[in-house]
């Protein structure tokens, strides 16, 4: 695996070993060096009216920052419509002080990009319209913004729960028109649809209530950072369960319409 392969993948906290990319062992801080390869990412191009691959334009250069940090920026370009492009920046970290070594283990510590009017995110089929919010939560977490990451997870959890409630005719508002308490709503939806992962609904919803308090309680940065991974797993589990049940319903409907039986 090479550096451009890591940069083409979604950011991960896991360090991955790559082939060495630096030929200059005496490079100084702030100096740039050329590397081989092309970064490839998929975005929705409005000119192409679909999801296509965007490729890094021209040669790639990194800037040396320290023995375990480099910075790299480039422009990703749609091959068919050069007017569709994405400026992007990466901060890459090595696990040890060997980022210029022959086999460093690296990860994307931070990244930032600018989506212009004619480019949109390639919504992951798994998470659909929530892809962008989940990505913003992850970026906030990586920038040590624990409270901010919880805000995005809260929005996703509330919207998915409300959609599930509406789908099975569970009221989301009280008789006076005010929204129902979220903890009450999600437990009723779970009782009917089993949308919460088992680990969070077991033991009288104790773990769910603890994490729900972190998501909805305006937690501090430190608490948000400490509980982010568990809260994200809760939110993704809810989305996965809702999607699976929708797919099961589609499969059952198809069987019945074709004369089969379940």
C-alpha positions in Angstrom: 0.0 0.0 0.0 1.2 3.5 -0.8 0.5 6.9 0.6 -1.9 7.9 -2.2 -4.0 4.7 -1.4 -4.4 5.9 2.3 -5.4 9.3 1.1 -8.0 7.9 -1.2 -9.8 6.0 1.6 -12.2 7.3 4.3 -10.2 8.6 7.3 -9.5 6.0 10.0 -8.0 6.1 13.4 -6.1 2.9 12.6 -2.5 3.2 11.5 -1.7 1.3 8.3 1.8 0.3 7.0 2.7 1.8 3.7 5.7 1.7 1.4 8.1 4.5 2.0 7.5 7.6 -0.1 10.3 10.0 0.8 13.6 9.9 -1.1 15.1 12.8 0.8 16.2 11.8 4.3 17.6 15.3 5.0 14.5 17.3 4.1 14.0 20.3 6.4 10.8 21.5 8.1 8.6 23.4 5.6 10.2 22.0 2.5 8.2 20.1 -0.1 8.9 16.9 -1.9 7.2 15.2 -4.8 5.6 11.8 -4.4 4.2 9.3 -6.9 0.5 8.2 -7.4 -2.9 9.7 -7.7 -5.6 10.3 -5.1 -9.0 9.0 -6.2 -12.3 9.8 -4.5 -15.9 9.5 -5.6 -18.3 12.5 -5.5 -21.6 13.4 -7.0 -20.9 15.6 -10.1 -24.0 17.6 -11.0 -22.6 18.1 -14.5 -22.3 14.3 -15.0 -25.7 13.8 -13.2 -24.2 11.0 -11.2 -21.5 9.7 -8.9 -18.1 9.6 -10.6 -14.4 9.4 -9.7 -12.4 12.5 -9.1 -8.6 12.3 -9.6 -5.8 14.4 -8.1 -4.6 16.9 -10.7 -0.9 17.1 -11.6 1.9 16.0 -9.4 1.5 15.5 -5.7 3.8 17.3 -3.2 3.9 16.9 0.6 5.3 19.4 3.1 7.5 18.0 5.8 6.5 19.2 9.3 8.2 16.8 11.7 9.4 13.2 12.1 5.8 12.0 12.4 3.8 14.7 10.5 3.4 15.8 6.9 0.9 18.0 5.2 -0.5 17.6 1.7 -3.0 19.5 -0.4 -4.3 19.0 -3.9 -7.2 19.5 -6.3 -9.4 16.5 -7.2 -10.9 16.9 -10.7 -13.7 15.2 -12.6 -12.3 13.8 -15.8 -15.3 14.5 -17.9 -16.1 18.0 -16.6 -12.9 20.0 -15.5 -15.2 22.7 -14.0 -16.2 20.2 -11.3 -13.3 20.0 -8.7 -12.7 19.6 -5.0 -9.8 21.4 -3.1 -8.7 19.0 -0.3 -6.0 19.0 2.4 -4.6 16.3 4.6 -2.5 16.1 7.8 -0.8 12.7 7.9 0.7 11.2 11.1 3.0 8.3 11.5 2.8 6.0 14.5 6.5 6.4 15.2 9.0 9.1 14.4 9.7 7.4 11.0 7.4 9.1 8.5 10.2 9.2 6.0 11.2 5.6 6.7 10.9 2.6 4.4 7.8 1.1 6.0 6.0 3.8 8.1 2.6 3.1 9.6 0.4 6.2 9.0 -3.1 7.5 9.3 -5.0 10.7 8.3 -5.0 12.8 11.4 -7.1 15.6 9.9 -8.5 16.5 6.5 -10.6 19.3 5.1 -12.2 19.9 1.7 -14.4 22.4 0.0 -17.4 21.2 -2.0 -18.4 23.8 -4.6 -21.9 24.2 -6.0 -21.6 21.6 -8.8 -20.2 18.9 -6.5 -21.9 17.0 -3.7 -21.0 14.1 -1.3 -21.4 10.6 -2.6 -24.1 9.6 0.0 -23.1 6.1 1.3 -25.8 3.6 0.4 -25.6 2.4 3.9 -26.3 5.8 5.6 -27.9 7.7 2.8 -28.9 11.3 3.6 -27.2 11.0 7.0 -23.7 10.5 5.5 -22.8 14.2 5.6 -24.0 14.6 9.3 -22.0 11.5 10.3 -19.0 12.8 8.5 -19.3 16.1 10.3 -19.5 14.3 13.6 -16.3 12.4 12.8 -14.5 15.6 11.8 -15.6 17.3 15.0 -14.3 14.3 17.0 -11.0 14.4 15.2 -10.7 18.1 15.9 -11.3 17.4 19.7 -14.7 19.0 19.6 -16.6 16.5 21.7 -19.7 18.6 22.3 -19.9 19.4 18.6 -19.6 15.8 17.6 -22.5 15.0 19.9 -24.7 17.6 18.3 -24.4 15.9 14.9 -25.1 12.4 16.4 -28.1 13.8 18.2 -29.6 15.1 15.0 -29.1 11.8 13.2 -30.6 9.8 16.1 -33.6 12.0 16.4 -34.4 12.1 12.7 -34.0 8.4 12.2 -36.2 7.6 15.2 -38.9 10.1 14.0 -38.9 8.5 10.5 -39.3 5.1 12.0 -42.1 6.3 14.3 -44.0 7.8 11.3 -43.5 4.6 9.3 -45.3 2.5 11.9 -47.9 5.1 12.8 -46.5 6.1 16.2 -47.3 9.7 17.1 -44.3 12.0 17.5 -46.3 14.8 19.1 -48.5 15.2 22.2 -52.2 16.1 22.0 -51.2 19.7 22.6 -49.0 19.7 19.6 -45.6 19.7 21.4 -43.0 17.1 20.5 -42.9 14.0 22.7 -39.9 13.4 25.0 -37.3 11.7 22.9 -36.5 9.0 25.4 -40.2 8.1 25.5 -40.5 8.0 21.8 -37.5 5.9 21.0 -38.5 3.3 23.6 -42.0 3.0 22.1 -40.5 2.7 18.6 -38.0 0.1 19.9 -40.8 -1.9 21.6 -42.6 -2.2 18.3 -39.7 -2.3 15.8 -36.6 -3.3 17.8 -34.4 -0.6 16.3 -31.9 -0.3 19.2 -28.9 -2.7 19.1 -29.3 -5.4 21.7 -26.3 -4.1 23.7 -28.1 -0.8 24.3 -31.6 -2.0 25.1 -30.5 -4.8 27.5 -30.4 -4.2 31.2 -33.4 -1.9 31.2 -32.0 0.5 28.7 -29.3 1.6 31.3 -26.5 2.0 28.7 -28.8 3.7 26.2 -30.0 6.2 28.8 -26.4 7.0 29.8 -25.3 7.6 26.2 -28.6 9.4 25.4 -27.8 11.8 28.2 -24.4 12.5 26.7 -26.0 13.1 23.3 -28.9 15.2 24.5 -27.6 16.7 27.7 -25.3 19.4 26.3 -22.2 17.5 27.5 -18.7 19.0 27.9 -15.9 18.5 25.4 -14.1 15.9 27.5 -17.3 13.8 28.1 -18.2 14.0 24.4 -14.7 12.8 23.4 -14.8 10.0 25.9 -18.2 8.7 24.9 -18.1 9.5 21.2 -17.2 6.0 20.0 -20.0 4.3 22.0 -22.6 7.0 20.9 -21.6 6.6 17.3 -22.0 2.9 17.5 -25.5 3.4 19.0 -26.5 5.7 16.2 -25.1 3.5 13.4 -26.8 0.5 15.0 -30.2 2.2 14.9 -29.7 3.2 11.2 -28.6 -0.3 10.3 -31.5 -1.9 12.1 -34.0 0.4 10.4 -32.5 -0.2 7.0 -32.5 -4.0 7.5 -36.1 -4.1 8.6 -37.1 -1.9 5.5 -35.2 -4.3 3.2 -36.9 -7.3 4.9 -40.3 -5.7 4.4 -39.5 -5.1 0.7 -38.4 -8.8 0.4 -41.6 -10.0 2.1 -43.8 -7.8 -0.1 -42.0 -9.2 -3.2 -42.6 -12.7 -2.1 -46.3 -12.2 -1.4 -46.9 -10.4 -4.6 -45.3 -13.3 -6.5 -47.5 -15.8 -4.8 -44.9 -17.0 -2.3 -45.3 -17.4 1.4 -43.0 -16.4 4.3 
